[in-house]
């Protein structure tokens, strides 16, 4: 047996590739594969395509070592080319016909990759062998360029009995909108290769182009047809969005245009031309850590058996993303997406077996998008997922119990899990859980966040307290019809919780404002500033006070009928008289943003309670901040604020990302000068980003300002666009499109891989901010003083922390300016495990390790010897080209940008020209 067939054939898996919901199990069927797609024959056999030209078949749950078909000598398997799909004739049981889509290499001796084209052929299968000589070529597609991407490859019979073929545009976006070639299209042909005369473009186009029924596709990798309805879904790999494009194969054939390259993703308000069909479902690359929607299948098994999923799964469409997961939607209600499997190494296909099992291919292989990575895999594997029982939330369980505490003090972190009937946490559940007092002997009130959405099946309640002493309290958790109580009673002791002094013990270089607080109502805080113990005759705290010299503060809390609290002490050292940017950070009140987007956002910005008035005065406790190197915003100016939950703190890191507490809120406001001659300003939008209870994900929303600036309205999920009239200082006018991102677009950039929170981090905050009231201070110094970090910083060390700079900073080197700009605008994707990134834009990464100079690119856009940056040559530098582009297919950053940052492009050009192969790439500032 040759090495190509040295597969480990397994009857049962020893370990799983995927993390599955409770009630599901999986078996590895084979490994050592170079797989692309697969398809089930009507008789239940699974046929699997290997990229280099082998068609394999399963017998039961084993992959046979001998291929059904070997066309390796005729297949070009470079990059995304190869044997890409197989399907079966509707009368397969009678005629044995199978259909394949593959890239043929007409002249293998040529090395420029331009002697290939994709083709659709029919073979006759007898038993488990398809005779190579039985090939009938049905359709020769348009010749390919030397670019290896975007081949499409979908193949399936519709309910109308016609063969549908999906083709990619070969990374030339103009191909998708022309009727003179077959690239970037959905085709419809008869099973003998002829073209049905009822095709909608039969009289409009010529020759084989009459097979076109839909234009405007980028890279439709696969086709699935719902057996019961004829609904056809194309798995389209878009530029910024992954999309399911719909076509009805059970109705009369219709001419459709899906819109690429002009349209990518959901249609915005105002909608594009009515000639373009909106996706049936789409998601951006960031949401759910997406990368490329490779394939999917409808869950409508023909002969469901013991492996079949529960009834609620019937009719759903399961789809895989190359990032590592499988999810599902209901085509009738696509707005709800169901998590199913995660942790898979590059899943490339999902298929429903006749018996109701779900099979998937784990391609594995080499990470990244290089030619080599795309061309071959030696460790792909085939998996079968089946139902074993359980899996739905059936009960609640309090897995971390409340603890006895003093009056007003936290009763400890309480955790409630959603579990299935076996007691296993359902980690796909995100239901909202509510806590109330169950046994309430003293008539207390449960204070704190009592309504929390579960994260991976667990709701965490961090700061609950009760203001009345009593013995035998218990908690009750509810979620819909499910309920659970704490397993043991806890007591609230007849002693007050200790006060909190802010700032706490520490060393400072300027005057300090002290705030003392206690959550229990009706109490008196007494304090001293001479280090002596406070008592009944000590001053009562009523308002923050200032210290200009170091001392020790001590405080207690008193209330009639309760035992005094313990003493809190803070030893404060002051060496200097330079004021901080802000005196205080009081708790924020009146903000009405829900913990999760599912709870419904206020329809207007005023309804959020963020601002106190129409002058954009934020509520007390908001901390304004600026970024050393802000992301380009089409010429608009921005203001930013952050709101931390009371007593919550940030996990500081001198490099990399911060750890943010759950419930943190970020606000970003955009304005633009519409007339530079008169300095007329226009408010555009205010965005909010709200972190979930874990602080690692959350939701975003955009509020679009009305022209009269009276209020701002919530932008729908699809987003909106507006054409602004901009007048320059000479009086000349131009039109500029402004994109208002919908909630879904937030996740395009705010990815978990990038830490979700993009802007504030040490290198961006280590600089001065002009605070209200006329003070200017280093932001890290002020944030440290305000006790925003969980561990106090040494102020003397702040100057040594890294910091980025603006692109137009004349005091900084060209290299530092460029690298700062790339960090702000590109690093959310261009980093390890990013969205197809081949280079690292992070400022923290040494220059020599970034892959900038002579770095490989996934698409050269026809530039000979193009690289990320070609030293000395902006014209061959793809970074320069993509920053200067405005077409959807080429521009970077890819979303919400409609205007080129000309100043940044000039600096980039100057830096590229300053680089020569003879100079070292040592990563230092030049």
N, C-alpha and C positions, 0 to 999 in steps of 0.2 A: 504494500500500500504506500503510495507516494506521500510526501510531507503535506501536500495540499489536502489530503484526505485523513490526516492523522487527527481525528476528532475524538474527544472523550464523550462517548454516548452514555447518557445517564438515565437511569430509571427513576431516580429520586434525587433531589438536591440536598446537599449537605449544608449549604448556606444560601440565603436569598440575595438577589441583587437589589430588590426593591423593599422599601418600607411600605407596607400595605395596611389598609384599614382592618380593624378587628373583624374576624370572620372569614378572612381570605388567606389562602396559602398559595405558594408557587413551586414549580418544579423546573429545574434546568434540563432542557432536552438535549442541547448540544453546545459545544464551545469550539474555539479555534477557527472562527468563521471570518469572512470578509463580506458581510451582508449589506444589502440595500433595502429590499422590500420583500413581501411575501403575500400569498393569496391562497385561500382555501378553494379546492375543487368542490363541485357539488357532492361528490362521494365522500367528502371529509378529509381527504389527503391534503396536507399542507405543502405548498411549493414555495421554495425560498430562493431568491436571486442572490448570487454572489457577484460582486462588482466586476471581477475580471472575466466573467462569462460563463460561470457554472450555474445551472438550474438544479436545485436539490429537492428531494421529496422525503416526507416522513411516512413511516409505516407505523400506525398507532402513535405512540409517543416517542418514537426513535427516528433520528435522521439517518437515512441510508447512506453508506459511504460512497456508493457509485452515483454520479450525477445523472439526472434525467436527460440533460442536454449540455453539451460542451461546445461553446462557440468562442472559446478564448482566443483562437487564432484570428478572429475577425473583429474582436472588440477592442476599442480604445477605452481603457479604464483610467486614464489620467485625470487627476483632480476630481470633479463631480461627474465625470462621464463614466459609462460602463453599462452593464446589464441592469436596468433600472426598474423593470416591472414585468409582471406576468398576469394574465387573466384568462378566463375560460369561456368558451362558446356557450350560449344558452342551451344548445343541444349537445353539450359535451358528451353525455352518456351515449349518444348515438354516433357522433362523428369524431370524437377524440381531439378536437381542435383546441390548441392553446395559442395565445397571442403574447408576444413579447415586445418590449420597447428597449432598444439598446443603441449604443453609439458604435457605428462601424468605422473602422480605419481603412480608408480606401487605398492609401499608399503608406504602409507602415515604415517604409524606409525614409520618409520625410520626417524631419525633426522639428518643424516649425509649428506643429499642432494645427495646421489649417487644412488637413486632408481628411477630415472626419465630418460626419453628419449623423444625426439620430434617425432611426428608422423603426418602423412597425412591421413585424413579420408574423406569419402564421406557420405553426408546425403541427404535425399530426403525431399524437401520442398513442402508443400501444403499450399497455401495461405501465411499466415505469421507465420506458425509453421513448424519446422523441428523436426520430431519424433526422440528422442534420440535412440530409438531401431532400427532406420533405418541405423545406423552407419555401414559403410563398411570400415575397416582399409585397406588402400592401401599400406602403407609403414611405417615400424617401423625403425626409424633412430638409429644410434649407441648410446649406453648408454652414459649418461653424467657423468662427474666427479663432484666433489663437487663445482667446480667453476661455478658461476651463469651467467657469461658473454658470449657473442658471440654465440648466438643461431641462427643467421640468421632469417629466417621466411618468405621469399618471396614465393609467390604462384601465378602463372598466366598461362593461356593457350597461346601457341604460334600460329603463323599463320599456322603452320603445324598441328594443332589440338592436339598437345601433351601437357601434363602438365609439366611445369617447376617448380622446387623447388630449393630454395637457402638455404644453411645451413652454419652456422658458425663453426669455428674450436674449440669452447669451450675453448678459451684462451690457447690452446696448439698448438703452431704454426706448429709443425711437422705434425699434422693431415692434414694440407692443401695440402701436397705434396705426400701423399700416396694413393694408390688405394685400400687399405685394409679396409677403413672405409668410411662413408658417410659424414664426417665432413669437413667443409671448401670447399664445392663443389657446382657446379650447376648440378642438376639432371634432367633427361628427362624420363618421364614414360607415359604409356598409361592411359586412364581415368579409367581403371579397376585395375590399380596398376601393371600390367605386364610391362615388359621392352621391348621396341621396339628393334627388332633385327638389325635395321640399326644404332643403337647407335654406335658411333665410338670406344668405348671401350668394346663392347659386347663380343668380343672374347679374349680380353686382361685381363679383370678383372673377378672376380667370384661372383656368387650369386647376391644379391641386388646391389653390387658395379658396376655391368654392367650398372646401371642407370647413372653413372657419365659421363657427357660430358665436364666438365671443372673442373680443379683443381686450387689451389692457391688463395683461398678466405679467408678473415679474418672474417668479420661479414657483409655479404650482407643482410641487413635488409629487403629489399623489391625488388620486380620485377615489371617492367612496360613494356608492349608491345605496340608498336605503331600499332593502328588498321589498318592503310593504308599500311604499309610496312612490318610489322613483326619484325622491329628492337626491340630488347630486351635490356633494360638497367637494370643493377643491381646497387642498391644504396649501395655502399660498404663503411663501416666505417673503414678506415685504421688507421695505427699507427700515422703517421704524416700528411697524406693526406686523404682527402675525395675524393672518386672516383666514376665515372660512368663507369662501365665495360660493354662492348657491346657484344652482341651475336645475330646472324641473325637466327631468328626462321622461316624465310620464305625460307631459302636455305637448302641444304642437311646438315644433322647434322655433325658438325666438332668437333674434339678434341681440346680443348683450355686449356692453362695454363696462369693464370693471374699473377703468380709470387710470391705471398706471401708464406713464409716470406722473401724471398730474395729480393723482389722488392716491394717498396711502393711508389706510386706516379708516376710522369712522368719519362720516360726512359731518361737517361742522355747520354752524348757523352763521351766516346764510349758507344753505346747501349749495353744492356745486351744480353743474348742469344736470338737468333731469335725464340726460343721456347716460349718465354713469350710474351703475347699480352699486348701492352701498353693501358692505360686507354683511353676511348673515351673522357673523360674530368676529370680533377682533380684540386683540390685547396688545399693549405695548411691550417692548422687550423687557422693561424693568419689572413690571407687575408679575409676581410669582416667579421672579428670576428667569424670565423667558429669554430664549436665544433664537430658535428657529422652529417653527411648527412644521414638523416633517410629514406626519401622516396621521390617519385616524380611521375609525370605522363605526358604523351604527351598531348599537347593541340590539339586534333583532335575530337571535339564533333560529335557524330553521328547524332544528330538532332538539330542543333543550332537554338536558338530562340532569344527572346529579351534580354536575359541575356548574350548572347555570346559576347566575346571580339572582338575588331577590327581585321580586316583581317590579319594585320602584325603579330599577335600572333599565327596564325595557324601553327602547326608543331613544335612549341617550346616545350622544355621539362622544366616543372616547378618542382623545387625541394626545399625541406625544410631542414633547418639546425637547430639542437637543440639549437643553440645559440640564435635564435629568429627571423629568417628571411626566406623569400621565394624569390628565384631568378629564372632566366630562361636562357637557352642557345638554340641556333639553332643547332641541331645535325649536320647540314651541315657546320656550321662555329662556332665550339665550343669555339674558342679563344675569342669570345665576350660574356660577361655575362651581363645580364640585371637585374637590381634591380627591385623588384616588391613590396614586403611587408616587414615591419620591426616592431619591438616592440611587437612580439608575445612571450608569455610565454611558451617556449619549444614546438615549432611546431613539430609534429611527423609524419604527413602524409598529402599529397596533392593529390586530385583526380579531374579529369575532369568529370563533369556531362554530360549526353547526350544533355542537352539543352545549354551547353556552359558555365554554371556557374563553378567557381572553388571552391571546398570545401577544408577546412583544419581542422585538429584537433589540438587544443591547449591543450597539456597534462598537463601543469602547475605542480602541485604536489610539492614535496620537492626538493629544489635545491641541487646540488651536485650529486655524483655518488655512494653513500653508498647503501648497500643492501636494507635498508628501503626506500631510495629515489627511487630506481629502482623498488621496488616491488609494490608500491601503489600510487595512486593519488585519491583524492576525489573531486577535483575541475577542472577536465578536461572539455573542452567544444568543441562544434562543430559549425563551421562557414561556411557561404555561401557567396562567393564574386561574384559580378555581375557588368556588365558594365552599366553606366548611361550616358556616353558621356563626351567629352573633354579629357584632359589628355596629349596632345602632345604639345611641344613648338610651339606656333603659332605667338608669337610676342616678342619683347624686350621692356623693360621699364626701364628707368633710375630712380631708387627708392631712390637714394641719389645724389643730384645735386652738381655740382661744385660751388665753392664760389669765389668771387672776392678776389684778392691777390696782393701783390707787385710783381715786376719783379723777377723771379727766386724763389719765395716762393711757397710752396704747395697750390694748389687750393682746398684743402680739400679732404677727402676720397670720392671717387665716386663709387657707386654701381649700377650694371646693372643686372636685373633679366630676366630669361627666363620664360615666362608665357604662359599658355594655352589661348584658345579663350575667357575664362570667366575672365581672369585677375588674375588667381591664379598662384603663382610661382610653377613651375614644379621641385620639390625638388630632383627628380631623374636625372635631366639633368646636365651634366658636360661639355657642349660644350665650345669651346674657343671663347671669345668675344674680339673684337679689338676696341679700341677707337682712333679716329682721330679728328682733328679740322674740324668742319663743317663751321661755320662762322669764318673767320680769317681776321679781318679788317687790322691788321698791319703786316701780313706775318710772324707770329710767328711760332715757332716749339714746338710741344708738347713733353716735355722731361719726362723720367721715363718709367716704365713698362707699355706699351700700349696694351699688348696682354696677357690676363689672362684667365685661365680655370675656369669655374664656379664651385663652391663648393655648393652642394645642391641647384643648380639652380641660384646661385648668384655669379657674378664675382666682386671682390673688388679690386679697383685701389687705393693704399694708398698714393702715393707720386708723383703726376703729377705736372708739373710746366711749365710756358711759359716765355721765355726770352725777350719778347718785349711788351712794354705797348700798350694798345689799349682798346677800348670800344666796347662791343657787341660780344665777343667771344661766341661760342657755341660748344658743343661736339657732335660727331656722333658715335654711337655704332653699330657694325655689327657682325653678326654670320651667316655664310652661306647666305641665301637669306633674313634673317631677319635684320631689321634696326630700329633704334630709335635715336632721337636727344634730347639733354637736353631741358627741358621745358622753361627755361628762360636764357637770356644772362648774362654773367658775365664779369667783367672788370679786366684788369691787370693795376694796378696803376703805375704812373710815379715815383715810388720810389723803390729802390733796397731792396731786402730781407736782413734781418739782418744776420750777419755772425754767425757761430757756433764755439764756443771755446771748445776744448777737451784737458784735462778734464775740466768739468764744476766746479762750486763752490764746494769745499769739503776740507776734511782734509786728509793729506797723511804723510807717515813715510819715505819717501825717495825722491830723486830728481825727478822732474816732467818735462816731455817733453810736450810742448804745441803745438798743431796744430790748425790753424784757417782756416776755409773753407767757401766757398760760391759757390752755383751752377751756378750763372749767368756768362756767358763768357765775357771776355773783361773788367773785373772789377779790381780795386785795393783795397786791404784790408790794412787799416792803423790801427796801434795799439799803445798802451802805456802800460808800466809795472809799472807805479808809481801811478795808480789810477786816473790820470787826463784824461779829455775828449780828445779823439783823434781828429785830424783835418788834413788839407791839408798838413801840414808840419811834421806830425808824421811819424815815420818809416813805410815803406811798408813791409808787410809780404811776405816773399819769401820762407821760409823753417821753419820746426819745430825748436824750441829753448828750451833750458833747464833752469829750475828754481831750485835753491838750497835753496832758502829762500822764505817764504810766501810773497805774494803781491796780488794786484788786477790788473787784465788785463782788458783793455777795447778796443773794436775794432769797426770800421765802414767799410762799403763798399762804394766805389765811382766809378762812370763812367760818362764820359762827356755826357751831355744831359739828365741825370736822377738825381732825387733827392737822396741825400745821404741816406743810410739806417739808421735805428735807431741804437743806441749804444747797443752792447752786452757786458755784464760785467761778469767776473768770479773772485770770491774771493777765492784764494788758500792758504791754511795753510799747512806748512811743518814743521814737528817735528821729525827729524831723518835724517839719511843719508844712509839708506840701499836701494840699487837700487831694482827696480822691475824687474821681469823676462824679460819683453819686454819694450822698450822705447815708441813705438807707435803702433797703429793699423790703418794704412791707409786704404782707401777703396780699395777693390779688383777689379782689372780689368782683362779682357781677359778670364774669365772662360766662357765656352760655353756649359753649361748644361741646357737643356730646363726646363721650369717650370713643365711640365708633361711628363711622359714617352710616351704618345701618340704622342707627337711632334717629336719623333725619337731621339735616343741618338747617339753621335759620335761613329763610329765603333772602334776607337782606343783611348787609354788613352791620347796620345799626342793631339788628336783632342779636348779634353775637356779643354785644357789650364790650368789645375790644377798646373802642375809643369813647372818651367822655363827651366829645362834642364833634361838630363838623369840621373843626380845624385840625383834626387828627391828633388830638391830645390823648395819649394812651392812659389807661387806668394806672393809678399808683401801683408800683411794684413791677411794671414792665421795665426791662433793661434794654436800652437801645444799643446797637452795635454796628460797626462797619467792618468790611473785609479789606484786607490789604490789597488783594487782587480780585475785584468783583467780576463775576461772569458777565459777558457782553449781553446787553438787553436791548439791542436795536436802537441804541442812542438814548434810551430812557434813563432817568435817574431813579435811584431806589433808596428807601429807608427800611431799616430792619429792627425788630425787637424780639426778645425771647422772654418767655414766662415759665418759671420753674414752679412746680407745686410747692406749697409751704413746707419747709424743712428738707425738701429734696435737694440733692447735690449731684454735681457732674463728676464722673470719673475722669480725672485729668490724665493726659498723655502728652509728653513733650513732642512726640512725632506721631503720625498716624491719626486715628479717629478717637473721639471722646466716647465714653459710655454715658448715655443720657437717661435720666430717670423717666419712668413711665408718666404719661400725662403732660409732658413738656409741650408747650405751644410756641411755634415760630410764626412771625408775621412779617410779610414783605410787601411793601407798597411801591407802586410804579407811577411815575409822572413823566411827561415829556414836554419839551418846549415846542409848541406848534408854530410859533412866529418868533424867530430870533431877533428881528428888528424891534419888536415891541416887548419881547420877553414874555409873551403870552404862554401860560402853562395849561396843561390839560391832565387831569387825573385819569388814569387808565384802569388800573385794577389793584386790588389788594388780595394777596394770597395768604392762606393759612396752612400750616402743616402741624398735625396733632399726632403725637406718639401714643402707641398703645400702652397697655399696662406693663408690658415687658420692656418698653423703651427701645425696641429693635425694629419696629415697623409702625404702621399707622395709616393715616389718610391725609389727603390734601384737598383743598377746595379753592376756587377762584371767585372773587366778587368783582363784577364789572361796574365801574362808576357810571352813573347817569351823566349826560352832558351838562346838567346844571349843578353837578356835584352835591346834590341833596342826599344821595344815598348810593349804595352799590348793590347790585343784584347777583344772586348766585348763578354761576355759569353751569349749564347742564354738562353731563358727562362727556358729550361729544366735542365740547369746546365751541368757540365762536371766533369770527374774524371781523375786522372792521378796516376800512380804508381811511387813513388819516391824510389830511392835507397839511403839508409841512412847508413853511415859508422860511427861506434862509435870510441872512442879514442883508442881502442885496435886493430882496423883494421877490426873487424867483420862487416858484412853488413846484412841488412834486408830490406825488401820491405815494404813501407808504402803508403797506398792509401790517396790521397789528394782530397777532394771534393770541386769543385768550384761552389758555389751556383748560380743558375739562379735567375732571377729577382723575380719570383713567390715565391721562398723559403724565401726571405727577410721577407715576412709577416708572416712566421711561428713564428718568434720571435718578430718582431717589430709590436706588436698588439696595436690597440687603447686602449685596456684595460690597457696595460702597459705604456701608454703615448707615444707610438711609438718610441721615442728616449730612448734608453736603458742605455747607459753608463754614460754620464756626468750628475752628480747631486751632491749635497753637500757632501754626505758621500763618494763619489768616487773621488771628486776633492780636498777635504780638505787634501792636502798633497803636498809635494815638487815635482817640475818638473825641470829637467836640461834643460834650454833654450839654444838656439843657442848663441854663444858668451861667454859661460862659466859661465853664471849666474844660480843660483838655487834659486827658490822662491816658496812659497806657492801659489798654483794655484788660490785659491779664492782671495788672496791678489792682484795678478796680474790682474785677470779678473775684479776685482772691480776698480782698477786703470785705466784700459783700457776702463772704462765706458760700460762694457758689460751687466751690470745688470740695470734694469729699476729703481731700488731704491738703493742708495748707501749703502754699508755695513759699519758697524763700525769695523775697522780692529782689535780692541782689542777683539771683540767678536768671531773672526774666530776660535781661539784655542778651544773655547767651543762647536763648532758645532760637531756633530757625524762624525766619519770617520771609514771606513773599513780598512782592512789590507790584505797583501798577505798571502797565505796559508802557506808559509815557514818563516814567520816573527817570529824569536825566541824571540822577546821582547813582543809578544802578547800572551794572553791566548789561550789555545786550543779551547775554545768555541768561542771566537771572530774570530779566524782564520777560523773555520768551517762555522760559520754563515756568514762571509764575502764572503766566496767561494760560498755558496748556494745563497746568494743574487745576485752575479754576473752571476751565471750559470743557476739558476732555477727560479728566481723571476719573469721573464717575463710571465711565465705561472702559477707558483704556487703562487697565490695571490687570493683574493676574486674575483669571477666572471671569474677566469682564465679557461684554457682549462682542465676541469675535475679535477681541483686541489682540494685535500682534506686537504692540509696543506699550510701554508703561509711561503714562503722563504725570505720575505723581511726583511732586517736588521733592519728597523725602527720598526718592530713589536716586542714587548717584547717576550722573549723566552717562557714564560709561555703561550702565546697566539698563538704561531706558529703551534701547533699541531705536533711537531717533535717527542717528547718522547711519545712512545706508541700511536702515531697517526694512525688512520685507513687508509688502502690502498684499492684501487679498485681491485688489483690483487695481490695475495700472491705468484704467480708462484710456487705453491705447497709447500711453506714453512709453516710448522705448526706454528700457532700463530704469523705469521709474522706481523710486524707493520712498520711504517716509520722508527723509531729507537726503538729497544728494548734495554733499558739500560743494558750495560755490555755484549751484545751479538751481534757482527757484523753479524754473520751467519743468524740470524733471522731478521736483519734490512734490509728492502727492499731498503732503500736509499743506503746502502753499495752495495747491489747486483746490483742495476741498474747503479750505477756509475762505477762498475767494469765489466759490460757487454759490449759486442761489437755486439751482434745480434740486428737486426733492431727491433725485437719484444720487447726487454727488455731494451736496453741501454737508459740512460739519461745523458746529454741532448740528444735528439733524432736525431738531424740533424747536418750535417757537422762535426761530430766527428767520427773518425775511430781508434783512439788510446786512451787507458785508461790513465788518469792522475794518474800515480802510486804514485807520491808524495802526492797528495791530498787524495788518497784512504788510504794511510798509516796514515795521520793525522786524517782522519775521523775514522779509526779503533781505534786509540789511544783514541780519544775523546769518542767514544761509550763505550769502555771498562772502561773509567773513570766514566761513569754514572752508578749509582746504584739506585734501587727503593727507597733506604733509604735517598738519597740526594734530596734536594729540587730543584724544577725547577723554580727558582726565576728570571731567565732571566738575571742575572748579570754576568759579566765576572768572570771566575774562574781562 
